[in-house]
Amino acid sequence: MNIAIFGANGATGRMLTSHSLTQGHKVTVLTRQPRFAVVASQNWNPGDAYPQESPTLKVVHGSVFELDPVLRTLEGINAVFSALGAHSPFRNENVLPRAIPVIVQAMQQTGVRRIIALGSAGALPDSLARQPAWRRWIAHKVIYPYILKWPVYEQVMQYRVLSASDLDWTMVMPPVLTHGPARNSYRIDGEALPRNGKSISRADVAQFMFQQLNNSQWVRRGVYISN
């Protein structure tokens, strides 16, 4: 399969790149970093520096906010991963509201149907419906409107754009992401964050996202995941 990955420089994006390459897929990534290159080695792990471009990996240089480089990234592609997101929770970086509409437009123009996007458990109003009342109060009264105001806004916009499209999208919505190892055990729910779901490792989320390439259960849906 030919896979495009947006946000491949980030921690989760690197893991998606690793999964894709080690499973024998061809990968295209888009980056603004001129020295960025990815390896197709079975021994590479997402903590390593990226060596040179390989026969199974294509690097397109450009911005995800511009249609032309996104179109070039999608040439010959069967499915898309997006691990894009803001770097700082304290300012409006406006990454997803700018990038996701461009990706959707490019996918529609090129005929690519499948996109699996990294989201957040704060993207929908009922995401905390299974949590204790005190936790819901703190999230809705303090965390979402003040501490995580801009990241939540970005995720809400991503969900709106994807759900309004005609693409075969899946938005994977975890709580706090950690850098711990994969536990290979997690809970998923299509309606709300699993009860007392507080965190999950990026490794588990990347593994779950990768599995959605051949799973139609969550097509055109959001899915919550947590330990």
PyMOL CGO cylinders between C-alpha atoms (Angstrom):
from pymol import cmd
from pymol.cgo import CYLINDER

trace = [
    CYLINDER, 0.00, 0.00, 0.00, 1.14, 3.57, -0.67, 0.3, 1, 1, 1, 1, 1, 1,
    CYLINDER, 1.14, 3.57, -0.67, 0.68, 5.73, 2.42, 0.3, 1, 1, 1, 1, 1, 1,
    CYLINDER, 0.68, 5.73, 2.42, 1.00, 9.49, 2.90, 0.3, 1, 1, 1, 1, 1, 1,
    CYLINDER, 1.00, 9.49, 2.90, 1.82, 10.80, 6.37, 0.3, 1, 1, 1, 1, 1, 1,
    CYLINDER, 1.82, 10.80, 6.37, 1.29, 14.40, 7.44, 0.3, 1, 1, 1, 1, 1, 1,
    CYLINDER, 1.29, 14.40, 7.44, 2.94, 15.35, 10.71, 0.3, 1, 1, 1, 1, 1, 1,
    CYLINDER, 2.94, 15.35, 10.71, 5.66, 12.70, 10.30, 0.3, 1, 1, 1, 1, 1, 1,
    CYLINDER, 5.66, 12.70, 10.30, 8.13, 14.86, 12.24, 0.3, 1, 1, 1, 1, 1, 1,
    CYLINDER, 8.13, 14.86, 12.24, 6.14, 14.57, 15.47, 0.3, 1, 1, 1, 1, 1, 1,
    CYLINDER, 6.14, 14.57, 15.47, 6.38, 11.81, 18.04, 0.3, 1, 1, 1, 1, 1, 1,
    CYLINDER, 6.38, 11.81, 18.04, 3.24, 9.99, 16.92, 0.3, 1, 1, 1, 1, 1, 1,
    CYLINDER, 3.24, 9.99, 16.92, 4.00, 10.63, 13.25, 0.3, 1, 1, 1, 1, 1, 1,
    CYLINDER, 4.00, 10.63, 13.25, 7.40, 8.99, 13.60, 0.3, 1, 1, 1, 1, 1, 1,
    CYLINDER, 7.40, 8.99, 13.60, 5.76, 5.90, 15.06, 0.3, 1, 1, 1, 1, 1, 1,
    CYLINDER, 5.76, 5.90, 15.06, 3.25, 5.77, 12.20, 0.3, 1, 1, 1, 1, 1, 1,
    CYLINDER, 3.25, 5.77, 12.20, 6.17, 6.05, 9.78, 0.3, 1, 1, 1, 1, 1, 1,
    CYLINDER, 6.17, 6.05, 9.78, 7.95, 3.22, 11.54, 0.3, 1, 1, 1, 1, 1, 1,
    CYLINDER, 7.95, 3.22, 11.54, 4.89, 0.96, 11.47, 0.3, 1, 1, 1, 1, 1, 1,
    CYLINDER, 4.89, 0.96, 11.47, 4.26, 1.68, 7.80, 0.3, 1, 1, 1, 1, 1, 1,
    CYLINDER, 4.26, 1.68, 7.80, 7.83, 1.07, 6.66, 0.3, 1, 1, 1, 1, 1, 1,
    CYLINDER, 7.83, 1.07, 6.66, 8.50, -2.02, 8.73, 0.3, 1, 1, 1, 1, 1, 1,
    CYLINDER, 8.50, -2.02, 8.73, 5.26, -3.56, 7.45, 0.3, 1, 1, 1, 1, 1, 1,
    CYLINDER, 5.26, -3.56, 7.45, 6.49, -3.16, 3.88, 0.3, 1, 1, 1, 1, 1, 1,
    CYLINDER, 6.49, -3.16, 3.88, 4.39, -0.21, 2.74, 0.3, 1, 1, 1, 1, 1, 1,
    CYLINDER, 4.39, -0.21, 2.74, 5.66, 2.66, 0.61, 0.3, 1, 1, 1, 1, 1, 1,
    CYLINDER, 5.66, 2.66, 0.61, 5.46, 6.01, 2.39, 0.3, 1, 1, 1, 1, 1, 1,
    CYLINDER, 5.46, 6.01, 2.39, 5.39, 9.65, 1.30, 0.3, 1, 1, 1, 1, 1, 1,
    CYLINDER, 5.39, 9.65, 1.30, 5.85, 12.41, 3.86, 0.3, 1, 1, 1, 1, 1, 1,
    CYLINDER, 5.85, 12.41, 3.86, 5.51, 16.16, 3.56, 0.3, 1, 1, 1, 1, 1, 1,
    CYLINDER, 5.51, 16.16, 3.56, 7.88, 18.38, 5.51, 0.3, 1, 1, 1, 1, 1, 1,
    CYLINDER, 7.88, 18.38, 5.51, 9.19, 21.94, 5.55, 0.3, 1, 1, 1, 1, 1, 1,
    CYLINDER, 9.19, 21.94, 5.55, 12.52, 20.79, 7.01, 0.3, 1, 1, 1, 1, 1, 1,
    CYLINDER, 12.52, 20.79, 7.01, 15.07, 20.57, 4.16, 0.3, 1, 1, 1, 1, 1, 1,
    CYLINDER, 15.07, 20.57, 4.16, 17.20, 17.96, 5.92, 0.3, 1, 1, 1, 1, 1, 1,
    CYLINDER, 17.20, 17.96, 5.92, 14.31, 15.66, 6.70, 0.3, 1, 1, 1, 1, 1, 1,
    CYLINDER, 14.31, 15.66, 6.70, 14.61, 12.15, 5.33, 0.3, 1, 1, 1, 1, 1, 1,
    CYLINDER, 14.61, 12.15, 5.33, 13.27, 8.81, 6.47, 0.3, 1, 1, 1, 1, 1, 1,
    CYLINDER, 13.27, 8.81, 6.47, 14.71, 5.32, 6.51, 0.3, 1, 1, 1, 1, 1, 1,
    CYLINDER, 14.71, 5.32, 6.51, 13.06, 2.11, 5.38, 0.3, 1, 1, 1, 1, 1, 1,
    CYLINDER, 13.06, 2.11, 5.38, 15.20, -0.06, 7.62, 0.3, 1, 1, 1, 1, 1, 1,
    CYLINDER, 15.20, -0.06, 7.62, 13.78, -2.89, 9.69, 0.3, 1, 1, 1, 1, 1, 1,
    CYLINDER, 13.78, -2.89, 9.69, 16.11, -1.79, 12.50, 0.3, 1, 1, 1, 1, 1, 1,
    CYLINDER, 16.11, -1.79, 12.50, 14.98, 1.84, 12.60, 0.3, 1, 1, 1, 1, 1, 1,
    CYLINDER, 14.98, 1.84, 12.60, 12.91, 3.02, 15.54, 0.3, 1, 1, 1, 1, 1, 1,
    CYLINDER, 12.91, 3.02, 15.54, 11.04, 6.33, 15.95, 0.3, 1, 1, 1, 1, 1, 1,
    CYLINDER, 11.04, 6.33, 15.95, 13.59, 7.66, 18.43, 0.3, 1, 1, 1, 1, 1, 1,
    CYLINDER, 13.59, 7.66, 18.43, 16.42, 7.56, 15.89, 0.3, 1, 1, 1, 1, 1, 1,
    CYLINDER, 16.42, 7.56, 15.89, 17.46, 10.37, 13.60, 0.3, 1, 1, 1, 1, 1, 1,
    CYLINDER, 17.46, 10.37, 13.60, 16.17, 10.01, 10.05, 0.3, 1, 1, 1, 1, 1, 1,
    CYLINDER, 16.17, 10.01, 10.05, 18.79, 8.79, 7.54, 0.3, 1, 1, 1, 1, 1, 1,
    CYLINDER, 18.79, 8.79, 7.54, 18.48, 9.35, 3.80, 0.3, 1, 1, 1, 1, 1, 1,
    CYLINDER, 18.48, 9.35, 3.80, 15.43, 8.85, 1.61, 0.3, 1, 1, 1, 1, 1, 1,
    CYLINDER, 15.43, 8.85, 1.61, 15.01, 5.26, 0.47, 0.3, 1, 1, 1, 1, 1, 1,
    CYLINDER, 15.01, 5.26, 0.47, 13.26, 3.42, -2.38, 0.3, 1, 1, 1, 1, 1, 1,
    CYLINDER, 13.26, 3.42, -2.38, 10.26, 2.86, -0.11, 0.3, 1, 1, 1, 1, 1, 1,
    CYLINDER, 10.26, 2.86, -0.11, 10.15, 6.41, 1.23, 0.3, 1, 1, 1, 1, 1, 1,
    CYLINDER, 10.15, 6.41, 1.23, 9.52, 9.63, -0.66, 0.3, 1, 1, 1, 1, 1, 1,
    CYLINDER, 9.52, 9.63, -0.66, 10.02, 13.05, 0.94, 0.3, 1, 1, 1, 1, 1, 1,
    CYLINDER, 10.02, 13.05, 0.94, 8.12, 16.05, -0.42, 0.3, 1, 1, 1, 1, 1, 1,
    CYLINDER, 8.12, 16.05, -0.42, 9.33, 19.44, 0.77, 0.3, 1, 1, 1, 1, 1, 1,
    CYLINDER, 9.33, 19.44, 0.77, 6.70, 22.09, 1.34, 0.3, 1, 1, 1, 1, 1, 1,
    CYLINDER, 6.70, 22.09, 1.34, 3.94, 23.32, 3.62, 0.3, 1, 1, 1, 1, 1, 1,
    CYLINDER, 3.94, 23.32, 3.62, 0.79, 21.44, 4.55, 0.3, 1, 1, 1, 1, 1, 1,
    CYLINDER, 0.79, 21.44, 4.55, -1.01, 24.78, 4.36, 0.3, 1, 1, 1, 1, 1, 1,
    CYLINDER, -1.01, 24.78, 4.36, -0.44, 24.98, 0.59, 0.3, 1, 1, 1, 1, 1, 1,
    CYLINDER, -0.44, 24.98, 0.59, -2.38, 22.91, -1.93, 0.3, 1, 1, 1, 1, 1, 1,
    CYLINDER, -2.38, 22.91, -1.93, 0.39, 22.20, -4.45, 0.3, 1, 1, 1, 1, 1, 1,
    CYLINDER, 0.39, 22.20, -4.45, 2.81, 20.33, -2.12, 0.3, 1, 1, 1, 1, 1, 1,
    CYLINDER, 2.81, 20.33, -2.12, -0.10, 18.43, -0.57, 0.3, 1, 1, 1, 1, 1, 1,
    CYLINDER, -0.10, 18.43, -0.57, -1.24, 17.35, -4.04, 0.3, 1, 1, 1, 1, 1, 1,
    CYLINDER, -1.24, 17.35, -4.04, 2.31, 16.17, -4.82, 0.3, 1, 1, 1, 1, 1, 1,
    CYLINDER, 2.31, 16.17, -4.82, 2.35, 14.22, -1.56, 0.3, 1, 1, 1, 1, 1, 1,
    CYLINDER, 2.35, 14.22, -1.56, -0.83, 12.41, -2.54, 0.3, 1, 1, 1, 1, 1, 1,
    CYLINDER, -0.83, 12.41, -2.54, 0.34, 11.23, -5.96, 0.3, 1, 1, 1, 1, 1, 1,
    CYLINDER, 0.34, 11.23, -5.96, -0.24, 7.48, -6.20, 0.3, 1, 1, 1, 1, 1, 1,
    CYLINDER, -0.24, 7.48, -6.20, -1.42, 7.25, -2.57, 0.3, 1, 1, 1, 1, 1, 1,
    CYLINDER, -1.42, 7.25, -2.57, -3.97, 4.74, -1.24, 0.3, 1, 1, 1, 1, 1, 1,
    CYLINDER, -3.97, 4.74, -1.24, -4.42, 6.04, 2.33, 0.3, 1, 1, 1, 1, 1, 1,
    CYLINDER, -4.42, 6.04, 2.33, -3.46, 8.98, 4.52, 0.3, 1, 1, 1, 1, 1, 1,
    CYLINDER, -3.46, 8.98, 4.52, -2.36, 9.35, 8.13, 0.3, 1, 1, 1, 1, 1, 1,
    CYLINDER, -2.36, 9.35, 8.13, -2.49, 12.75, 9.80, 0.3, 1, 1, 1, 1, 1, 1,
    CYLINDER, -2.49, 12.75, 9.80, -0.64, 13.25, 13.07, 0.3, 1, 1, 1, 1, 1, 1,
    CYLINDER, -0.64, 13.25, 13.07, -0.73, 17.02, 12.80, 0.3, 1, 1, 1, 1, 1, 1,
    CYLINDER, -0.73, 17.02, 12.80, -1.33, 19.23, 15.81, 0.3, 1, 1, 1, 1, 1, 1,
    CYLINDER, -1.33, 19.23, 15.81, -0.32, 22.40, 17.58, 0.3, 1, 1, 1, 1, 1, 1,
    CYLINDER, -0.32, 22.40, 17.58, 2.97, 22.49, 19.49, 0.3, 1, 1, 1, 1, 1, 1,
    CYLINDER, 2.97, 22.49, 19.49, 1.89, 24.85, 22.26, 0.3, 1, 1, 1, 1, 1, 1,
    CYLINDER, 1.89, 24.85, 22.26, -1.38, 24.70, 24.23, 0.3, 1, 1, 1, 1, 1, 1,
    CYLINDER, -1.38, 24.70, 24.23, -1.07, 28.36, 25.22, 0.3, 1, 1, 1, 1, 1, 1,
    CYLINDER, -1.07, 28.36, 25.22, -1.44, 30.14, 21.89, 0.3, 1, 1, 1, 1, 1, 1,
    CYLINDER, -1.44, 30.14, 21.89, -3.54, 29.90, 18.76, 0.3, 1, 1, 1, 1, 1, 1,
    CYLINDER, -3.54, 29.90, 18.76, -1.25, 28.20, 16.24, 0.3, 1, 1, 1, 1, 1, 1,
    CYLINDER, -1.25, 28.20, 16.24, -4.22, 27.46, 13.97, 0.3, 1, 1, 1, 1, 1, 1,
    CYLINDER, -4.22, 27.46, 13.97, -2.59, 24.35, 12.52, 0.3, 1, 1, 1, 1, 1, 1,
    CYLINDER, -2.59, 24.35, 12.52, -5.54, 22.01, 12.01, 0.3, 1, 1, 1, 1, 1, 1,
    CYLINDER, -5.54, 22.01, 12.01, -8.09, 24.64, 10.87, 0.3, 1, 1, 1, 1, 1, 1,
    CYLINDER, -8.09, 24.64, 10.87, -5.67, 25.59, 8.10, 0.3, 1, 1, 1, 1, 1, 1,
    CYLINDER, -5.67, 25.59, 8.10, -4.20, 22.19, 7.22, 0.3, 1, 1, 1, 1, 1, 1,
    CYLINDER, -4.20, 22.19, 7.22, -7.15, 19.79, 7.29, 0.3, 1, 1, 1, 1, 1, 1,
    CYLINDER, -7.15, 19.79, 7.29, -9.26, 21.67, 4.70, 0.3, 1, 1, 1, 1, 1, 1,
    CYLINDER, -9.26, 21.67, 4.70, -6.25, 21.66, 2.35, 0.3, 1, 1, 1, 1, 1, 1,
    CYLINDER, -6.25, 21.66, 2.35, -5.70, 17.93, 2.84, 0.3, 1, 1, 1, 1, 1, 1,
    CYLINDER, -5.70, 17.93, 2.84, -9.40, 17.21, 2.30, 0.3, 1, 1, 1, 1, 1, 1,
    CYLINDER, -9.40, 17.21, 2.30, -9.45, 19.30, -0.88, 0.3, 1, 1, 1, 1, 1, 1,
    CYLINDER, -9.45, 19.30, -0.88, -6.33, 17.58, -2.19, 0.3, 1, 1, 1, 1, 1, 1,
    CYLINDER, -6.33, 17.58, -2.19, -7.73, 14.13, -1.41, 0.3, 1, 1, 1, 1, 1, 1,
    CYLINDER, -7.73, 14.13, -1.41, -10.95, 14.96, -3.25, 0.3, 1, 1, 1, 1, 1, 1,
    CYLINDER, -10.95, 14.96, -3.25, -8.99, 16.20, -6.26, 0.3, 1, 1, 1, 1, 1, 1,
    CYLINDER, -8.99, 16.20, -6.26, -6.74, 13.13, -6.39, 0.3, 1, 1, 1, 1, 1, 1,
    CYLINDER, -6.74, 13.13, -6.39, -9.41, 10.56, -5.54, 0.3, 1, 1, 1, 1, 1, 1,
    CYLINDER, -9.41, 10.56, -5.54, -7.76, 9.36, -2.33, 0.3, 1, 1, 1, 1, 1, 1,
    CYLINDER, -7.76, 9.36, -2.33, -10.55, 8.25, 0.01, 0.3, 1, 1, 1, 1, 1, 1,
    CYLINDER, -10.55, 8.25, 0.01, -9.09, 6.98, 3.29, 0.3, 1, 1, 1, 1, 1, 1,
    CYLINDER, -9.09, 6.98, 3.29, -7.72, 9.26, 6.04, 0.3, 1, 1, 1, 1, 1, 1,
    CYLINDER, -7.72, 9.26, 6.04, -6.98, 8.32, 9.65, 0.3, 1, 1, 1, 1, 1, 1,
    CYLINDER, -6.98, 8.32, 9.65, -6.38, 11.38, 11.80, 0.3, 1, 1, 1, 1, 1, 1,
    CYLINDER, -6.38, 11.38, 11.80, -5.03, 11.85, 15.30, 0.3, 1, 1, 1, 1, 1, 1,
    CYLINDER, -5.03, 11.85, 15.30, -7.58, 13.81, 17.31, 0.3, 1, 1, 1, 1, 1, 1,
    CYLINDER, -7.58, 13.81, 17.31, -8.29, 14.48, 20.96, 0.3, 1, 1, 1, 1, 1, 1,
    CYLINDER, -8.29, 14.48, 20.96, -10.86, 13.41, 23.54, 0.3, 1, 1, 1, 1, 1, 1,
    CYLINDER, -10.86, 13.41, 23.54, -11.88, 17.07, 23.88, 0.3, 1, 1, 1, 1, 1, 1,
    CYLINDER, -11.88, 17.07, 23.88, -13.15, 17.36, 20.31, 0.3, 1, 1, 1, 1, 1, 1,
    CYLINDER, -13.15, 17.36, 20.31, -16.82, 16.65, 21.02, 0.3, 1, 1, 1, 1, 1, 1,
    CYLINDER, -16.82, 16.65, 21.02, -19.20, 17.99, 23.69, 0.3, 1, 1, 1, 1, 1, 1,
    CYLINDER, -19.20, 17.99, 23.69, -20.18, 14.53, 24.96, 0.3, 1, 1, 1, 1, 1, 1,
    CYLINDER, -20.18, 14.53, 24.96, -16.64, 13.14, 25.06, 0.3, 1, 1, 1, 1, 1, 1,
    CYLINDER, -16.64, 13.14, 25.06, -16.63, 13.03, 28.88, 0.3, 1, 1, 1, 1, 1, 1,
    CYLINDER, -16.63, 13.03, 28.88, -20.13, 11.58, 29.30, 0.3, 1, 1, 1, 1, 1, 1,
    CYLINDER, -20.13, 11.58, 29.30, -18.77, 8.45, 31.01, 0.3, 1, 1, 1, 1, 1, 1,
    CYLINDER, -18.77, 8.45, 31.01, -16.52, 10.37, 33.44, 0.3, 1, 1, 1, 1, 1, 1,
    CYLINDER, -16.52, 10.37, 33.44, -17.38, 11.27, 37.05, 0.3, 1, 1, 1, 1, 1, 1,
    CYLINDER, -17.38, 11.27, 37.05, -19.32, 14.52, 37.47, 0.3, 1, 1, 1, 1, 1, 1,
    CYLINDER, -19.32, 14.52, 37.47, -16.42, 16.30, 39.20, 0.3, 1, 1, 1, 1, 1, 1,
    CYLINDER, -16.42, 16.30, 39.20, -14.09, 15.54, 36.33, 0.3, 1, 1, 1, 1, 1, 1,
    CYLINDER, -14.09, 15.54, 36.33, -16.59, 16.77, 33.76, 0.3, 1, 1, 1, 1, 1, 1,
    CYLINDER, -16.59, 16.77, 33.76, -17.03, 20.01, 35.73, 0.3, 1, 1, 1, 1, 1, 1,
    CYLINDER, -17.03, 20.01, 35.73, -13.28, 20.69, 35.93, 0.3, 1, 1, 1, 1, 1, 1,
    CYLINDER, -13.28, 20.69, 35.93, -12.79, 19.92, 32.23, 0.3, 1, 1, 1, 1, 1, 1,
    CYLINDER, -12.79, 19.92, 32.23, -15.67, 22.03, 30.95, 0.3, 1, 1, 1, 1, 1, 1,
    CYLINDER, -15.67, 22.03, 30.95, -15.28, 24.92, 33.39, 0.3, 1, 1, 1, 1, 1, 1,
    CYLINDER, -15.28, 24.92, 33.39, -11.50, 25.18, 33.73, 0.3, 1, 1, 1, 1, 1, 1,
    CYLINDER, -11.50, 25.18, 33.73, -9.37, 23.00, 31.45, 0.3, 1, 1, 1, 1, 1, 1,
    CYLINDER, -9.37, 23.00, 31.45, -11.14, 23.31, 28.10, 0.3, 1, 1, 1, 1, 1, 1,
    CYLINDER, -11.14, 23.31, 28.10, -12.05, 27.02, 28.22, 0.3, 1, 1, 1, 1, 1, 1,
    CYLINDER, -12.05, 27.02, 28.22, -8.75, 28.22, 29.71, 0.3, 1, 1, 1, 1, 1, 1,
    CYLINDER, -8.75, 28.22, 29.71, -5.82, 25.79, 29.90, 0.3, 1, 1, 1, 1, 1, 1,
    CYLINDER, -5.82, 25.79, 29.90, -6.47, 23.89, 26.66, 0.3, 1, 1, 1, 1, 1, 1,
    CYLINDER, -6.47, 23.89, 26.66, -8.61, 26.47, 24.90, 0.3, 1, 1, 1, 1, 1, 1,
    CYLINDER, -8.61, 26.47, 24.90, -6.69, 26.53, 21.60, 0.3, 1, 1, 1, 1, 1, 1,
    CYLINDER, -6.69, 26.53, 21.60, -5.89, 22.81, 21.25, 0.3, 1, 1, 1, 1, 1, 1,
    CYLINDER, -5.89, 22.81, 21.25, -9.56, 21.99, 21.88, 0.3, 1, 1, 1, 1, 1, 1,
    CYLINDER, -9.56, 21.99, 21.88, -10.60, 24.58, 19.30, 0.3, 1, 1, 1, 1, 1, 1,
    CYLINDER, -10.60, 24.58, 19.30, -8.27, 23.01, 16.74, 0.3, 1, 1, 1, 1, 1, 1,
    CYLINDER, -8.27, 23.01, 16.74, -9.62, 19.52, 17.37, 0.3, 1, 1, 1, 1, 1, 1,
    CYLINDER, -9.62, 19.52, 17.37, -13.22, 20.70, 17.14, 0.3, 1, 1, 1, 1, 1, 1,
    CYLINDER, -13.22, 20.70, 17.14, -12.46, 22.27, 13.77, 0.3, 1, 1, 1, 1, 1, 1,
    CYLINDER, -12.46, 22.27, 13.77, -10.69, 19.13, 12.55, 0.3, 1, 1, 1, 1, 1, 1,
    CYLINDER, -10.69, 19.13, 12.55, -13.71, 17.01, 13.44, 0.3, 1, 1, 1, 1, 1, 1,
    CYLINDER, -13.71, 17.01, 13.44, -16.09, 19.43, 11.72, 0.3, 1, 1, 1, 1, 1, 1,
    CYLINDER, -16.09, 19.43, 11.72, -14.10, 19.50, 8.50, 0.3, 1, 1, 1, 1, 1, 1,
    CYLINDER, -14.10, 19.50, 8.50, -13.64, 15.72, 8.33, 0.3, 1, 1, 1, 1, 1, 1,
    CYLINDER, -13.64, 15.72, 8.33, -17.26, 14.90, 9.20, 0.3, 1, 1, 1, 1, 1, 1,
    CYLINDER, -17.26, 14.90, 9.20, -18.54, 17.38, 6.59, 0.3, 1, 1, 1, 1, 1, 1,
    CYLINDER, -18.54, 17.38, 6.59, -16.43, 15.76, 3.86, 0.3, 1, 1, 1, 1, 1, 1,
    CYLINDER, -16.43, 15.76, 3.86, -17.32, 12.76, 1.70, 0.3, 1, 1, 1, 1, 1, 1,
    CYLINDER, -17.32, 12.76, 1.70, -14.07, 10.99, 2.62, 0.3, 1, 1, 1, 1, 1, 1,
    CYLINDER, -14.07, 10.99, 2.62, -13.68, 7.68, 4.43, 0.3, 1, 1, 1, 1, 1, 1,
    CYLINDER, -13.68, 7.68, 4.43, -12.30, 9.32, 7.56, 0.3, 1, 1, 1, 1, 1, 1,
    CYLINDER, -12.30, 9.32, 7.56, -11.58, 8.07, 11.06, 0.3, 1, 1, 1, 1, 1, 1,
    CYLINDER, -11.58, 8.07, 11.06, -10.58, 10.39, 13.90, 0.3, 1, 1, 1, 1, 1, 1,
    CYLINDER, -10.58, 10.39, 13.90, -8.84, 8.63, 16.79, 0.3, 1, 1, 1, 1, 1, 1,
    CYLINDER, -8.84, 8.63, 16.79, -9.46, 10.57, 20.02, 0.3, 1, 1, 1, 1, 1, 1,
    CYLINDER, -9.46, 10.57, 20.02, -7.20, 9.83, 23.01, 0.3, 1, 1, 1, 1, 1, 1,
    CYLINDER, -7.20, 9.83, 23.01, -6.87, 11.70, 26.33, 0.3, 1, 1, 1, 1, 1, 1,
    CYLINDER, -6.87, 11.70, 26.33, -3.38, 12.77, 27.48, 0.3, 1, 1, 1, 1, 1, 1,
    CYLINDER, -3.38, 12.77, 27.48, -0.63, 11.17, 25.38, 0.3, 1, 1, 1, 1, 1, 1,
    CYLINDER, -0.63, 11.17, 25.38, 2.46, 9.80, 27.12, 0.3, 1, 1, 1, 1, 1, 1,
    CYLINDER, 2.46, 9.80, 27.12, 5.85, 8.71, 25.81, 0.3, 1, 1, 1, 1, 1, 1,
    CYLINDER, 5.85, 8.71, 25.81, 5.69, 5.34, 27.54, 0.3, 1, 1, 1, 1, 1, 1,
    CYLINDER, 5.69, 5.34, 27.54, 6.02, 1.99, 25.77, 0.3, 1, 1, 1, 1, 1, 1,
    CYLINDER, 6.02, 1.99, 25.77, 3.12, 0.26, 24.08, 0.3, 1, 1, 1, 1, 1, 1,
    CYLINDER, 3.12, 0.26, 24.08, 1.06, -1.84, 26.50, 0.3, 1, 1, 1, 1, 1, 1,
    CYLINDER, 1.06, -1.84, 26.50, -0.81, -3.51, 23.63, 0.3, 1, 1, 1, 1, 1, 1,
    CYLINDER, -0.81, -3.51, 23.63, -3.91, -3.28, 25.77, 0.3, 1, 1, 1, 1, 1, 1,
    CYLINDER, -3.91, -3.28, 25.77, -6.38, -0.42, 25.67, 0.3, 1, 1, 1, 1, 1, 1,
    CYLINDER, -6.38, -0.42, 25.67, -10.08, 0.38, 25.69, 0.3, 1, 1, 1, 1, 1, 1,
    CYLINDER, -10.08, 0.38, 25.69, -11.98, 1.84, 22.75, 0.3, 1, 1, 1, 1, 1, 1,
    CYLINDER, -11.98, 1.84, 22.75, -15.44, 3.39, 22.61, 0.3, 1, 1, 1, 1, 1, 1,
    CYLINDER, -15.44, 3.39, 22.61, -17.35, 5.01, 19.79, 0.3, 1, 1, 1, 1, 1, 1,
    CYLINDER, -17.35, 5.01, 19.79, -19.52, 7.21, 22.01, 0.3, 1, 1, 1, 1, 1, 1,
    CYLINDER, -19.52, 7.21, 22.01, -17.33, 8.71, 24.74, 0.3, 1, 1, 1, 1, 1, 1,
    CYLINDER, -17.33, 8.71, 24.74, -13.98, 8.39, 26.48, 0.3, 1, 1, 1, 1, 1, 1,
    CYLINDER, -13.98, 8.39, 26.48, -13.92, 5.14, 28.51, 0.3, 1, 1, 1, 1, 1, 1,
    CYLINDER, -13.92, 5.14, 28.51, -14.57, 5.70, 32.21, 0.3, 1, 1, 1, 1, 1, 1,
    CYLINDER, -14.57, 5.70, 32.21, -11.54, 7.00, 34.10, 0.3, 1, 1, 1, 1, 1, 1,
    CYLINDER, -11.54, 7.00, 34.10, -9.59, 7.12, 30.87, 0.3, 1, 1, 1, 1, 1, 1,
    CYLINDER, -9.59, 7.12, 30.87, -6.84, 9.61, 31.69, 0.3, 1, 1, 1, 1, 1, 1,
    CYLINDER, -6.84, 9.61, 31.69, -3.91, 8.78, 29.43, 0.3, 1, 1, 1, 1, 1, 1,
    CYLINDER, -3.91, 8.78, 29.43, -2.45, 6.40, 26.87, 0.3, 1, 1, 1, 1, 1, 1,
    CYLINDER, -2.45, 6.40, 26.87, 0.94, 6.02, 25.25, 0.3, 1, 1, 1, 1, 1, 1,
    CYLINDER, 0.94, 6.02, 25.25, 1.59, 7.39, 21.79, 0.3, 1, 1, 1, 1, 1, 1,
    CYLINDER, 1.59, 7.39, 21.79, 2.89, 3.95, 20.91, 0.3, 1, 1, 1, 1, 1, 1,
    CYLINDER, 2.89, 3.95, 20.91, -0.50, 2.36, 21.58, 0.3, 1, 1, 1, 1, 1, 1,
    CYLINDER, -0.50, 2.36, 21.58, -2.33, 5.12, 19.71, 0.3, 1, 1, 1, 1, 1, 1,
    CYLINDER, -2.33, 5.12, 19.71, -0.04, 4.81, 16.68, 0.3, 1, 1, 1, 1, 1, 1,
    CYLINDER, -0.04, 4.81, 16.68, -0.51, 1.05, 16.69, 0.3, 1, 1, 1, 1, 1, 1,
    CYLINDER, -0.51, 1.05, 16.69, -4.30, 1.44, 16.79, 0.3, 1, 1, 1, 1, 1, 1,
    CYLINDER, -4.30, 1.44, 16.79, -4.25, 4.06, 14.02, 0.3, 1, 1, 1, 1, 1, 1,
    CYLINDER, -4.25, 4.06, 14.02, -2.15, 1.78, 11.83, 0.3, 1, 1, 1, 1, 1, 1,
    CYLINDER, -2.15, 1.78, 11.83, -4.61, -1.08, 12.37, 0.3, 1, 1, 1, 1, 1, 1,
    CYLINDER, -4.61, -1.08, 12.37, -7.40, 1.07, 10.93, 0.3, 1, 1, 1, 1, 1, 1,
    CYLINDER, -7.40, 1.07, 10.93, -5.91, 0.76, 7.45, 0.3, 1, 1, 1, 1, 1, 1,
    CYLINDER, -5.91, 0.76, 7.45, -7.68, -2.59, 7.15, 0.3, 1, 1, 1, 1, 1, 1,
    CYLINDER, -7.68, -2.59, 7.15, -10.60, -1.98, 9.48, 0.3, 1, 1, 1, 1, 1, 1,
    CYLINDER, -10.60, -1.98, 9.48, -13.91, -0.49, 8.33, 0.3, 1, 1, 1, 1, 1, 1,
    CYLINDER, -13.91, -0.49, 8.33, -15.56, -0.41, 11.78, 0.3, 1, 1, 1, 1, 1, 1,
    CYLINDER, -15.56, -0.41, 11.78, -14.70, 3.23, 12.45, 0.3, 1, 1, 1, 1, 1, 1,
    CYLINDER, -14.70, 3.23, 12.45, -15.03, 4.65, 8.94, 0.3, 1, 1, 1, 1, 1, 1,
    CYLINDER, -15.03, 4.65, 8.94, -16.75, 8.07, 9.01, 0.3, 1, 1, 1, 1, 1, 1,
    CYLINDER, -16.75, 8.07, 9.01, -16.65, 8.01, 12.80, 0.3, 1, 1, 1, 1, 1, 1,
    CYLINDER, -16.65, 8.01, 12.80, -14.63, 9.22, 15.72, 0.3, 1, 1, 1, 1, 1, 1,
    CYLINDER, -14.63, 9.22, 15.72, -13.33, 6.62, 18.16, 0.3, 1, 1, 1, 1, 1, 1,
    CYLINDER, -13.33, 6.62, 18.16, -12.08, 7.17, 21.70, 0.3, 1, 1, 1, 1, 1, 1,
    CYLINDER, -12.08, 7.17, 21.70, -9.10, 5.22, 23.01, 0.3, 1, 1, 1, 1, 1, 1,
    CYLINDER, -9.10, 5.22, 23.01, -7.50, 5.07, 26.47, 0.3, 1, 1, 1, 1, 1, 1,
    CYLINDER, -7.50, 5.07, 26.47, -5.79, 2.74, 28.90, 0.3, 1, 1, 1, 1, 1, 1,
]
cmd.load_cgo(trace, "trace")
